[in-house]
Amino acid sequence: MKEKIKLLKALGDETRLKIVQYLLNGEQCACKIVPHIGKAQPTVSQHLRILEEAGVLQVRRQGVNLLYKIKSKEAVRILKILDIRKMDKSGTIAGTRRGP
């Protein structure tokens, strides 16, 4: 139960939700995530750490870069339930379904 609460808390922040949404497109370097989120690099790094600690993301080092990808199938299911889709190539966030 504690792990599920940790997952929901991690996804309960708009910035972290946007990060996970962006990563629905696949593994990305932190340097690519920052411009799409519209927050300062230290802020995005802090959110990435929280998502990693919650088990939502997996990180690996490639040279000097940190690459992040979604690890949690539960997080992907939650985004589907919320009708949150991938960002398009320009970084525009796909809207959630409106109305009934």
N, C-alpha and C positions, 0 to 999 in steps of 0.2 A: 504494500500500500504506500509506503514512504517513497518508493521509486516513482510511482505514478503521480504522486503529489509534486515531486521534484520536476517531473516532466511537464506537468501542467503549469507550474510556476515559471519554468523556463520559457514556455511558449506564451505566457500571459503578458508579455511585454511587446509593444508594437515594433520596436527596433529588432528584437530577436526574431519575431515572427517574419519580418521582412527579410532577414538574413536567411532563414530556413526556406522561405519562398524563393529567394534568388538561387539557393543551392538545389532546388528541384531540377534545375537545368544540368546538374552534375557537379563534379569536383571543381573547386575554384581556389585560386590563390587569394590570400587575404588582401593583397594589393588590388585585386579586381573587385572584391566585395565592397571595400570602403567607398569608392565613388558612386556605386549604385544605391547605397544606403543613405547617403547625404549627411553623415555624421563624421566627426573628427576620428582619425585613425585610432587614438587611444581609447575612445569610447567604443568603437566597433570591436577592438581587440578585447576589451572587457566583456562585451556581450558574447563574443565567440568563446571566451573562456567559460562563461556561465553555461552556455549550450553544450560545450564539451564535458564539463563536470556533471551535467544532468544526463549525459549519455545520448544526447540528441545528435551530436556531431562527432566525427572522427577526424583527427588531424595527423598529417604526416609531413615530414620535412623533405624538401627537394632542393638541395643546395642551401641558399639563404632564404628561400621561400617556404611559407607554411601553406599547405594545401588542405582545404576543408571539404568534407562531404557528409551527407546525411547518413547517420548510422542507425537511427531509430525508425523502425517500421511503424511503430505506434505514432510517432510524430507525423509521418506521411499520412497515415489514416486520419489523424485529427485535422490536418489541413484539407483533406478531401471532404470530410464531414462539414467543414466550414466553407466549402466551395472556394478555397483559395488555390489559385493556379500559378503556374510558372510566370516569371517576369519575361517580357519579350526581350529581344536582343538589345533594344535601346535602354533597357533597365526600367521601362514603364511597368508599374505594378498592375497586374490583371485584377480588375475589380471583383468583389464578391457578388454573388447573385443578389439582386434587389427584388423585393416584393415576394409574393407567395410562390 
